[in-house]
Amino acid sequence: MSNDLPARIALALPRRARATLSPTWRRRLKGLALPLLIVVALEFIVRIGWLPPYQMPAPSDIALTLSDLATGALYKHIGASLIRVLLGFAIGASLALVFAAWVGLSREAEAYLEPTFAALRSIPSLAWVPLLLLWLGIDETSKIVLIAIGAFFPVYVNVVAAIRNIDRKLVEVGRIYGFSRLQLVRRILLPAALPGLFTGLRSGMSLAWMFLVAAELIAATKGLGYLLSDGRETSRPDIVLAAIIVLALLGKFSDGLLALLERRWLRWRDTFTGQDGKD
């Protein structure tokens, strides 16, 4: 039944609107099918009493809470979290690109750095919190550094893998044509590594949002992580779920921006994009 939901949504539109819908908008309508199904199912389950409201509020109640928060401090919390994520992601991703290029191009650098980085990326996010609080205090610096750590490793790992997976024949052709090291990087290695770079950036952005919550759950007075903690301490599951929904929407929006950049920068690729359900 759920497979028919996108088709029903499309049939509910006027015929002229259906005819003018682009494939992109059709995919977006299909993407809304599962969230809408979950919302309707939860509303029904809570209203008939299968789930107690103090554990799982109805989606309509969460929507009212979001509306109330929007007229209050919600935008202050969103703004604080956005600034932290953008700064931490920019720092972490930039450092990751530098070290990934160094390790990817040099076996000597790999021998010195890779064992240490492999150990550091196994450390959970919450394990960094007490150390950063001791070193940097409870100000913004500790939060931004924690987010930068979260963004660093996915970008680093994916870019190193992308460089090392480049076809060796391409590099040999560049050397035959007398490319300098800089020309080799700019004209062969960088274009070939771009798909892996964007995969790393999108993974790094996702982890930046996850590390944000770890940073804001402790020693924060504003931000979406603080809103989560406040909802837990006041026994308000509607506030907790409202904060989770906002985090999910912001994460989806930031990932969508990176996906848009990826499509534009990698238009030259001729890759398999999957098959339609009718094929």
Phi and psi in degrees as a GROMACS rama.xvg file:
@    title "Ramachandran Plot"
@    xaxis  label "Phi"
@    yaxis  label "Psi"
@TYPE xy
-65.6151  -26.4319  SER-2
-68.0789  -23.4772  ASN-3
-86.1662  -9.40298  ASP-4
-62.1521  -45.6776  LEU-5
-59.2639  -39.0883  PRO-6
-65.0704  -38.2536  ALA-7
-67.0348  -38.3793  ARG-8
-61.8958  -43.8403  ILE-9
-65.3869  -38.4247  ALA-10
-68.3183  -25.8587  LEU-11
-71.5879  -16.5738  ALA-12
-77.8  154.012  LEU-13
-57.5293  151.526  PRO-14
-59.0464  -40.8369  ARG-15
-64.9432  -38.1576  ARG-16
-66.4223  -38.7739  ALA-17
-64.1423  -37.5959  ARG-18
-68.607  -28.1973  ALA-19
-96.9771  -0.81142  THR-20
-68.447  128.569  LEU-21
-78.7076  161.71  SER-22
-56.2481  -33.7543  PRO-23
-63.4191  -45.6992  THR-24
-68.834  -31.9174  TRP-25
-64.7222  -40.7723  ARG-26
-63.5612  -38.8482  ARG-27
-65.431  -39.1906  ARG-28
-62.8588  -40.4929  LEU-29
-65.0286  -36.2678  LYS-30
-65.9158  -23.9974  GLY-31
-81.766  -13.1075  LEU-32
-62.3632  -49.1824  ALA-33
-65.9989  -46.5248  LEU-34
-58.818  -41.1469  PRO-35
-63.892  -40.2241  LEU-36
-63.1815  -41.7993  LEU-37
-64.7397  -42.7928  ILE-38
-62.014  -46.5844  VAL-39
-63.4296  -43.2453  VAL-40
-64.3963  -43.7472  ALA-41
-64.7422  -42.135  LEU-42
-57.9667  -44.4287  GLU-43
-65.5737  -45.8891  PHE-44
-64.5037  -40.638  ILE-45
-71.2433  -41.4905  VAL-46
-66.4776  -31.8124  ARG-47
-87.4836  -1.91043  ILE-48
92.5359  10.059  GLY-49
-71.2132  -27.4101  TRP-50
-122.891  130.51  LEU-51
-69.6958  138.559  PRO-52
-61.4775  -26.1667  PRO-53
-73.4463  -13.5621  TYR-54
-101.013  -44.051  GLN-55
-136.306  95.3449  MET-56
-64.4009  154.893  PRO-57
-66.7174  146.771  ALA-58
-54.6551  -32.49  PRO-59
-66.5967  -35.6454  SER-60
-68.7019  -37.9824  ASP-61
-64.2437  -38.3673  ILE-62
-63.1755  -39.1392  ALA-63
-64.9173  -40.2146  LEU-64
-63.0501  -42.6538  THR-65
-61.2737  -39.119  LEU-66
-65.0401  -41.4058  SER-67
-65.7396  -41.3997  ASP-68
-65.8219  -34.2971  LEU-69
-64.366  -27.8063  ALA-70
-86.0406  -3.24894  THR-71
-117.001  -117.007  GLY-72
-99.0425  9.97029  ALA-73
-59.8064  -44.8026  LEU-74
-68.1258  -28.7745  TYR-75
-65.3688  -42.2632  LYS-76
-66.8732  -42.411  HIS-77
-63.1009  -44.3152  ILE-78
-61.1401  -43.7366  GLY-79
-63.0719  -43.1787  ALA-80
-67.76  -40.4327  SER-81
-61.4587  -44.5935  LEU-82
-62.0208  -43.5224  ILE-83
-63.6059  -44.1092  ARG-84
-66.2076  -44.4464  VAL-85
-64.5793  -43.6795  LEU-86
-65.978  -47.422  LEU-87
-63.8295  -41.4311  GLY-88
-65.9765  -42.561  PHE-89
-61.8081  -44.119  ALA-90
-67.2782  -49.2643  ILE-91
-64.2632  -44.3603  GLY-92
-67.8963  -38.4951  ALA-93
-63.5451  -47.1493  SER-94
-63.4764  -37.5863  LEU-95
-63.4584  -40.5599  ALA-96
-63.1875  -41.2519  LEU-97
-63.8217  -50.8309  VAL-98
-69.7107  -35.5697  PHE-99
-65.7913  -41.5882  ALA-100
-64.0057  -40.3735  ALA-101
-64.0157  -49.4986  TRP-102
-68.9202  -38.5459  VAL-103
-66.2921  -32.0732  GLY-104
-94.1721  -13.9885  LEU-105
-131.854  120.1  SER-106
-67.9063  -29.6216  ARG-107
-64.3348  -44.3607  GLU-108
-65.151  -37.477  ALA-109
-61.3265  -42.046  GLU-110
-62.3498  -36.4769  ALA-111
-81.2213  -39.3502  TYR-112
-99.6232  -36.5721  LEU-113
-59.8008  -43.2146  GLU-114
-59.8299  -40.4803  PRO-115
-67.107  -45.4248  THR-116
-64.6622  -36.5919  PHE-117
-63.1585  -36.7645  ALA-118
-72.9383  -41.9484  ALA-119
-66.1846  -36.4214  LEU-120
-74.5494  -6.7495  ARG-121
-87.9688  -6.54577  SER-122
-79.2593  126.608  ILE-123
-63.7615  155.328  PRO-124
-60.4432  -41.653  SER-125
-67.4122  -22.4463  LEU-126
-69.2912  -24.4903  ALA-127
-77.6881  -23.706  TRP-128
-60.0179  -54.4294  VAL-129
-61.2343  -35.5962  PRO-130
-67.2322  -44.4358  LEU-131
-67.4339  -33.2467  LEU-132
-66.4985  -38.5058  LEU-133
-67.1217  -41.0202  LEU-134
-79.0177  -43.3202  TRP-135
-114.924  -4.28341  LEU-136
80.7463  -168.376  GLY-137
-100.513  9.91646  ILE-138
-76.5886  -171.161  ASP-139
-65.6866  -28.0083  GLU-140
-58.4843  -44.9524  THR-141
-63.9013  -37.6116  SER-142
-68.1365  -44.7957  LYS-143
-66.4469  -38.7114  ILE-144
-64.4808  -40.8223  VAL-145
-62.295  -43.095  LEU-146
-65.3281  -39.175  ILE-147
-62.443  -38.3204  ALA-148
-62.3315  -42.3807  ILE-149
-63.9083  -37.9349  GLY-150
-77.6697  -24.8138  ALA-151
-64.0193  -52.5276  PHE-152
-69.7895  -40.8248  PHE-153
-61.8149  -39.6934  PRO-154
-66.2628  -45.2995  VAL-155
-59.3837  -50.8033  TYR-156
-63.0718  -44.5359  VAL-157
-69.4059  -37.6362  ASN-158
-72.0683  -40.0016  VAL-159
-60.6638  -44.912  VAL-160
-63.7034  -38.9611  ALA-161
-63.9297  -41.8883  ALA-162
-66.6869  -44.2505  ILE-163
-71.9943  -18.6574  ARG-164
-93.3338  3.63504  ASN-165
-67.3125  137.247  ILE-166
-58.9347  124.843  ASP-167
-61.497  -27.7209  ARG-168
-64.0697  -34.153  LYS-169
-63.193  -42.0328  LEU-170
-65.378  -40.8011  VAL-171
-64.2315  -38.3356  GLU-172
-62.986  -41.6611  VAL-173
-61.5607  -39.6302  GLY-174
-68.6282  -36.1215  ARG-175
-61.1322  -38.5827  ILE-176
-81.0125  4.29399  TYR-177
77.3165  27.0551  GLY-178
-65.3201  137.783  PHE-179
-73.2946  172.927  SER-180
-60.5452  -41.2073  ARG-181
-66.1697  -43.0032  LEU-182
-64.1497  -37.6206  GLN-183
-62.4505  -42.3822  LEU-184
-67.7392  -46.1116  VAL-185
-71.89  -36.9873  ARG-186
-101.383  -17.4005  ARG-187
-124.454  -57.0982  ILE-188
-68.3027  -45.4053  LEU-189
-64.6416  -50.4725  LEU-190
-59.582  -38.5675  PRO-191
-70.1926  -27.1114  ALA-192
-91.9924  -6.32146  ALA-193
-58.3252  -42.8358  LEU-194
-57.1897  -44.2909  PRO-195
-65.9057  -34.0932  GLY-196
-62.0641  -46.6332  LEU-197
-68.6694  -34.4532  PHE-198
-60.6422  -43.0662  THR-199
-65.4127  -40.7965  GLY-200
-63.7979  -41.6863  LEU-201
-68.5137  -39.4059  ARG-202
-66.4926  -39.4466  SER-203
-64.3509  -38.5317  GLY-204
-64.7827  -40.7022  MET-205
-61.6516  -45.0084  SER-206
-69.3314  -28.0611  LEU-207
-62.3944  -40.948  ALA-208
-66.7084  -37.9886  TRP-209
-65.9323  -43.6439  MET-210
-69.0985  -26.0742  PHE-211
-58.9905  -45.0115  LEU-212
-63.2186  -41.617  VAL-213
-60.9396  -38.187  ALA-214
-70.6547  -37.8448  ALA-215
-88.8621  -15.1647  GLU-216
-69.5093  -21.149  LEU-217
-121.085  127.639  ILE-218
58.9962  48.7468  ALA-219
-132.056  146.262  ALA-220
-112.549  -3.86923  THR-221
-157.343  158.543  LYS-222
121.922  163.284  GLY-223
-68.9553  -32.7876  LEU-224
-63.8093  -39.935  GLY-225
-63.1744  -38.1173  TYR-226
-63.3336  -39.8254  LEU-227
-59.6966  -47.6778  LEU-228
-64.45  -39.0719  SER-229
-65.0207  -41.6558  ASP-230
-63.8237  -36.8091  GLY-231
-67.4312  -44.4511  ARG-232
-68.7737  -28.7259  GLU-233
-97.1138  9.01128  THR-234
54.64  47.7541  SER-235
-117.437  85.4243  ARG-236
-62.6496  -24.7587  PRO-237
-66.3782  -36.6278  ASP-238
-69.6137  -41.4963  ILE-239
-59.5344  -47.7098  VAL-240
-69.7435  -34.3741  LEU-241
-62.599  -42.6441  ALA-242
-64.4884  -39.5033  ALA-243
-63.417  -40.8368  ILE-244
-64.3778  -43.3001  ILE-245
-62.9255  -41.7882  VAL-246
-60.7983  -41.9201  LEU-247
-64.2243  -41.8877  ALA-248
-66.7974  -42.1314  LEU-249
-65.509  -40.5488  LEU-250
-63.4159  -41.3457  GLY-251
-66.008  -39.3005  LYS-252
-65.6136  -44.8965  PHE-253
-66.574  -38.3179  SER-254
-66.3598  -36.3747  ASP-255
-64.5693  -36.8558  GLY-256
-64.2615  -43.3354  LEU-257
-66.3706  -36.7576  LEU-258
-65.2693  -37.3835  ALA-259
-64.2517  -44.8637  LEU-260
-60.8869  -39.1612  LEU-261
-62.2754  -44.6671  GLU-262
-63.6578  -38.7154  ARG-263
-72.4591  -40.1688  ARG-264
-78.3124  -22.3686  TRP-265
-114.086  32.5337  LEU-266
-64.7598  -22.9892  ARG-267
-72.5738  -14.0688  TRP-268
-72.9801  143.801  ARG-269
-119.068  83.5722  ASP-270
-118.729  163.836  THR-271
-71.9654  129.088  PHE-272
-114.798  14.4522  THR-273
93.5676  169.785  GLY-274
-115.311  149.477  GLN-275
-69.9676  157.237  ASP-276
-62.6124  -22.4737  GLY-277
-79.8718  -17.7976  LYS-278
